[in-house]
Amino acid sequence: MRHYAIIGAGISGCTAAEALASHGHEVELIESADRLGGSVLNYTCKATDECSRCGVCVAHTQLAKALTHPRIHLSLGASISSASSHDGTVAISFRHNNPTIVYQSCIGCDQCVHACPEHCITKIHRGEVIQYVIDYANCLLHKGQSCTICSEACPTNAILAESATSERSVTSDGILIATGHEPYDATQRVRLGYGRLDNVMTGVEAEEILRRQTHLRHPSDSIAFIQCVGSRDPRIGRNYCSSVCCAYALRLAQIIKYRNAETPVTIYYIDLQNFDKNFTAFKKTLEARGVQLIRGVPFAVEASRNGRVKLSIEQMDGEESIVEHDLVVLSVGMGPCSNAESLASLFGLRQDEFGFFSSSELQVFVSGTCQEPLSISDSMARARAVAFEMGSFGG
């Protein structure tokens, strides 16, 4: 049996953790957020009357396996304080927040939710994933009080609440960095209206809305998707394709039309990324259902009459046109996390010209979207391959 540490509990980290644990190894899964799952936790299933192979449901199943695996030890609200290597092992020290929920014992009874006097515990349910998210800022433990009410209310003793934080040190046979990505900050593209106009949102926000409800806003709204926001743009130092934006925009367009065939949907693009072996047929089906695919680059979004928005578009022939829509969705790209530079320094990682991790020292591995933009399925496949490389199936 070996011992591994994984930093980042998104889909890449959880996939690798489950692969390692399933082959008999102990895994420390260390996450800075207050929940496991990363960005994929808020994505919506994009199935219509058939599966669209977006990967969301498969990912949620994988997250659930990692959350409850007996050889995976999850720490949330964690920060790494030091790392060092010696004789083929890597030692790390980190601090994590409490209360800690041991999901191998949790039965999902909600007793902790009802018992908390500050209403700090929220249950979230995504497919097979059931988690209890603790608002540490308002938790009495983190206000200096010795509150153990949630722990006492738990019938299976699954909540550890002795102190506000815990310090831990572990020595591992290998470290995996799987810290994921950050969506492009669309407020940086001021002329596209995000943060300035109420009817401009990002693709990430559209995902979350369509997960919770049937329509983005009103069924009759004319919706425009603008592709490559924060990608393929040398002016902002991001002259690379984010790989996933075309796929999620087209699939979101598909479920919007499926839920209401009368909703006008237009996608403005530079080029469309071929993301599936059935892409050509998928694209033809979308167009047959009335989705307009227009090659052109919207460079400005302004308020128009009757609450609509006006798009100024540069067409491929150099001409400009103006069109109106009710709602704009900006397909934002992927970038490295804001703490990528400090992690690179701590673990001896190299970064490429865009800030993604490109290579690592011995015994420190990298996987997922902290390395480059990847789809869910590609992230999971890479994570399994890295787990194999780390020795999970070797000896």
C-alpha positions in Angstrom: 0.0 0.0 0.0 1.2 3.5 -0.9 0.1 6.9 0.3 -0.7 9.7 -2.1 -1.8 13.3 -1.7 -4.0 15.1 -4.3 -4.4 18.9 -4.2 -7.7 19.8 -5.8 -11.0 17.9 -5.4 -12.6 18.7 -8.8 -13.3 16.1 -11.4 -9.6 15.4 -12.2 -8.6 15.1 -8.5 -11.6 13.0 -7.6 -11.1 10.7 -10.6 -7.4 10.1 -9.8 -8.2 9.7 -6.1 -10.8 7.0 -6.7 -8.5 5.2 -9.2 -5.6 5.1 -6.6 -7.9 4.2 -3.7 -9.6 1.4 -5.7 -6.2 -0.2 -6.0 -5.5 -0.3 -2.3 -3.7 3.0 -1.7 -4.5 5.7 0.8 -5.3 9.1 -0.6 -5.3 12.6 1.1 -7.7 14.7 -1.0 -7.0 18.4 -0.2 -9.4 21.1 -1.4 -9.3 24.9 -0.8 -13.1 25.4 -1.3 -15.9 24.5 1.1 -17.1 21.5 -1.0 -15.8 18.8 -3.2 -16.5 18.9 -7.0 -15.0 22.0 -8.4 -16.7 23.8 -11.4 -18.4 20.6 -12.7 -20.6 20.6 -9.6 -22.7 23.4 -11.0 -22.9 22.3 -14.6 -26.2 21.1 -16.0 -27.0 17.8 -17.7 -27.6 18.7 -21.4 -29.7 15.7 -22.4 -32.8 16.2 -24.4 -34.7 13.1 -25.4 -31.3 11.4 -25.6 -27.9 11.8 -24.0 -25.7 14.5 -25.5 -22.5 13.0 -24.0 -21.6 16.2 -22.2 -20.1 14.2 -19.3 -21.9 15.9 -16.4 -23.9 12.9 -15.1 -20.8 10.7 -15.4 -18.8 13.3 -13.5 -21.3 13.5 -10.7 -21.2 9.7 -10.3 -17.4 9.9 -10.1 -17.5 12.6 -7.5 -19.9 10.5 -5.4 -17.5 7.6 -5.5 -14.6 9.7 -4.3 -16.7 11.4 -1.6 -17.6 8.1 0.1 -14.6 5.9 -0.6 -13.1 4.5 2.7 -9.5 5.1 1.6 -10.0 8.7 0.5 -9.6 11.3 3.3 -11.1 14.7 2.4 -10.0 18.0 3.8 -11.9 21.2 2.9 -11.2 24.8 3.3 -7.5 23.8 3.2 -4.3 25.7 2.5 -0.8 24.3 1.9 1.8 25.8 4.1 4.9 23.9 3.1 6.2 21.1 0.8 9.5 19.3 0.6 10.9 16.1 -1.0 13.3 13.5 0.4 14.3 10.0 -0.6 11.5 9.6 -3.1 8.7 10.9 -0.9 7.0 14.3 -0.6 6.1 15.9 2.7 3.4 18.5 2.9 1.9 20.5 5.7 -1.6 22.1 5.5 -4.4 23.6 7.5 -8.0 22.8 7.0 -11.3 24.1 8.3 -13.6 22.3 10.7 -16.3 21.0 11.3 -15.2 18.1 9.2 -17.9 15.7 7.8 -16.8 12.1 7.4 -18.9 11.2 4.4 -18.2 7.4 4.8 -20.4 7.6 7.9 -22.9 10.3 6.8 -26.4 9.0 6.1 -27.8 12.3 4.7 -30.4 12.6 7.4 -30.2 16.5 7.6 -30.1 16.5 11.4 -27.0 18.8 11.4 -28.9 21.3 9.1 -31.8 21.5 11.5 -29.7 21.6 14.6 -27.2 24.4 13.7 -28.3 27.6 15.6 -26.6 29.9 13.1 -28.1 28.1 10.0 -24.6 27.6 8.6 -25.1 24.2 7.0 -26.7 23.8 3.6 -27.4 20.5 1.8 -26.5 20.3 -1.9 -27.6 17.5 -4.1 -26.1 17.0 -7.6 -27.0 13.6 -9.1 -25.5 11.0 -6.8 -23.5 13.7 -4.9 -24.9 14.7 -1.6 -22.8 17.2 0.5 -23.3 19.5 3.4 -21.6 22.9 2.9 -20.6 24.7 6.0 -20.6 28.5 6.0 -17.3 28.9 8.0 -17.6 32.7 8.2 -20.7 32.4 10.4 -20.0 29.1 12.2 -19.7 29.7 15.9 -16.5 27.6 16.0 -14.9 30.1 13.7 -16.1 32.9 16.0 -14.1 31.5 18.9 -16.9 29.6 20.6 -16.8 26.0 21.5 -20.0 24.9 19.7 -20.4 21.2 19.0 -24.2 21.2 18.4 -24.0 19.8 14.8 -21.6 17.0 16.0 -23.9 16.1 18.9 -26.9 16.0 16.6 -25.3 13.6 14.1 -26.7 10.0 14.8 -23.6 8.4 13.2 -20.9 10.6 14.7 -19.9 11.7 11.2 -19.1 15.3 12.2 -15.8 16.3 13.9 -16.0 19.7 15.6 -13.3 19.9 18.2 -11.7 23.0 16.8 -12.1 25.7 14.1 -9.1 24.5 12.2 -6.7 21.5 12.2 -3.0 21.4 11.2 -1.8 18.3 9.4 1.4 16.9 8.0 1.5 14.0 5.6 4.3 12.2 3.8 3.3 10.8 0.4 4.8 8.6 -2.3 3.6 11.1 -4.8 1.6 14.4 -5.1 -0.9 15.2 -7.8 -1.7 18.8 -8.5 -5.3 19.1 -9.9 -6.3 22.6 -9.0 -8.4 23.2 -12.0 -9.0 26.5 -13.8 -10.8 29.8 -13.5 -13.3 31.1 -16.0 -12.3 34.2 -17.8 -13.4 37.4 -16.1 -15.9 38.8 -18.6 -15.8 42.2 -17.0 -12.4 42.7 -18.6 -14.2 42.9 -22.0 -16.0 46.1 -21.1 -17.6 46.6 -24.5 -19.4 43.3 -24.3 -21.5 44.6 -21.4 -21.0 42.0 -18.7 -21.5 43.6 -15.3 -22.9 46.7 -17.0 -26.1 45.3 -18.7 -28.5 43.0 -16.8 -29.2 40.9 -19.9 -25.6 39.8 -20.4 -24.5 36.7 -18.6 -21.6 34.2 -18.9 -21.9 30.6 -20.1 -21.1 29.5 -16.5 -24.1 31.4 -15.2 -26.3 30.0 -18.0 -25.3 26.5 -17.0 -26.3 27.2 -13.3 -29.6 28.7 -14.3 -30.6 25.9 -16.7 -29.7 23.4 -14.0 -32.2 25.0 -11.6 -35.0 26.1 -14.0 -36.4 25.4 -17.4 -35.6 28.7 -19.2 -32.8 31.3 -18.9 -35.4 34.1 -18.5 -38.5 34.3 -20.7 -39.2 31.5 -23.2 -39.8 34.1 -26.0 -36.4 35.8 -25.5 -34.1 36.0 -28.4 -30.7 34.6 -27.2 -27.3 35.3 -28.6 -24.2 33.3 -27.7 -20.9 35.0 -28.3 -18.0 32.6 -28.6 -14.3 33.0 -27.8 -14.7 35.5 -24.9 -11.3 35.3 -23.2 -9.9 32.9 -25.8 -8.0 33.2 -29.1 -7.2 36.8 -28.2 -3.5 37.8 -28.4 -4.4 41.3 -27.1 -5.1 39.9 -23.6 -2.3 37.3 -23.7 -4.8 34.4 -24.3 -4.1 33.4 -27.8 -5.3 29.8 -27.4 -8.5 27.9 -27.9 -10.3 26.9 -24.6 -11.5 23.7 -26.3 -14.8 23.4 -24.4 -16.7 26.7 -25.3 -18.1 25.5 -28.6 -19.3 22.3 -27.1 -21.1 23.8 -24.1 -22.6 26.6 -26.2 -24.0 24.3 -28.8 -25.3 21.8 -26.2 -26.9 24.7 -24.2 -28.5 25.9 -27.4 -29.8 22.4 -28.0 -31.5 22.1 -24.6 -32.9 25.7 -24.9 -34.6 24.7 -28.2 -35.6 21.4 -26.8 -37.4 23.0 -23.9 -39.0 25.6 -26.1 -38.7 25.2 -29.8 -39.9 28.8 -30.4 -37.0 30.4 -28.6 -34.8 32.2 -31.1 -31.1 31.2 -30.6 -28.1 32.5 -32.5 -24.4 31.6 -32.0 -21.8 34.0 -33.3 -18.4 32.4 -33.8 -14.9 32.6 -35.4 -14.6 28.9 -36.0 -16.5 26.0 -34.5 -14.5 23.3 -32.6 -15.2 19.8 -33.7 -15.8 18.2 -30.3 -17.4 14.8 -31.2 -17.2 12.2 -33.9 -20.9 12.9 -34.6 -20.3 16.7 -34.7 -21.4 17.2 -38.3 -24.7 15.4 -37.7 -25.2 17.3 -34.4 -24.6 20.6 -36.1 -27.1 19.8 -38.9 -29.7 18.8 -36.3 -29.2 22.1 -34.4 -29.6 24.1 -37.6 -32.7 22.1 -38.5 -34.2 23.0 -35.2 -33.7 26.7 -35.9 -30.4 27.5 -34.2 -28.6 30.1 -36.3 -24.8 29.7 -36.7 -23.3 33.0 -37.9 -19.6 33.5 -38.5 -18.7 36.9 -37.2 -17.3 38.6 -34.1 -19.5 40.8 -31.9 -17.2 43.6 -30.6 -19.8 45.7 -28.7 -23.0 45.1 -26.8 -25.1 48.1 -25.9 -28.6 48.7 -24.4 -31.3 49.2 -27.0 -35.0 50.0 -26.9 -37.6 48.0 -24.9 -34.9 46.4 -22.7 -33.2 44.6 -25.6 -29.5 44.7 -26.4 -27.8 45.8 -29.6 -24.8 43.8 -30.9 -22.2 45.4 -33.3 -20.7 42.6 -35.3 -17.6 42.4 -37.5 -18.3 40.0 -40.3 -15.6 37.8 -41.9 -15.6 40.0 -45.0 -14.7 43.0 -42.9 -18.2 44.6 -43.1 -20.0 45.5 -39.9 -23.7 44.8 -39.0 -26.0 45.6 -36.1 -28.5 43.1 -34.7 -30.8 43.0 -31.6 -31.4 40.3 -29.1 -33.1 40.0 -25.7 -30.3 38.1 -23.9 -26.6 37.6 -24.5 -24.5 34.6 -23.2 -20.7 35.1 -23.3 -18.9 31.8 -23.8 -16.0 32.5 -21.5 -12.8 30.5 -21.8 -10.6 28.8 -19.3 -7.5 30.2 -17.7 -5.1 29.1 -14.9 -6.1 29.6 -11.3 -5.0 32.8 -9.6 -2.8 30.9 -7.2 -1.0 29.0 -10.0 2.2 31.0 -9.6 2.5 30.3 -5.8 1.8 26.6 -6.3 4.4 26.4 -9.1 6.9 27.9 -6.7 6.0 25.6 -3.8 6.1 22.4 -5.8 8.7 23.2 -8.4 6.3 23.3 -11.3 7.0 25.0 -14.6 4.4 27.1 -16.3 3.8 27.8 -20.0 3.4 31.2 -21.5 -0.2 31.4 -20.4 0.3 30.3 -16.8 -0.8 26.6 -17.1 1.4 24.0 -15.5 3.6 22.4 -18.1 5.9 20.0 -16.3 6.9 19.0 -12.8 9.6 17.7 -10.5 9.9 14.0 -9.8 7.1 12.6 -7.6 4.9 15.7 -8.3 2.4 15.1 -11.0 -0.1 17.4 -12.8 -3.5 16.7 -14.3 -6.7 18.4 -15.5 -7.5 21.9 -16.5 -4.6 23.4 -14.4 -2.5 21.9 -17.3 -4.5 23.0 -20.3 -8.2 23.5 -21.2 -10.0 20.1 -21.3 -13.5 18.7 -21.5 -14.9 16.7 -18.6 -14.3 13.4 -20.4 -10.8 14.3 -21.3 -10.1 15.5 -17.8 -11.3 12.1 -16.4 -9.2 10.1 -18.9 -6.1 12.1 -18.2 -6.6 11.7 -14.5 -6.8 7.9 -14.8 -3.7 7.9 -16.9 -1.8 10.0 -14.3 -3.0 7.7 -11.5 -1.5 4.8 -13.5 1.7 6.7 -13.9 1.9 7.4 -10.2 2.0 3.7 -9.6 -1.6 2.9 -8.7 -1.5 -0.3 -10.8 2.2 -1.0 -10.6 3.6 -2.1 -7.3 
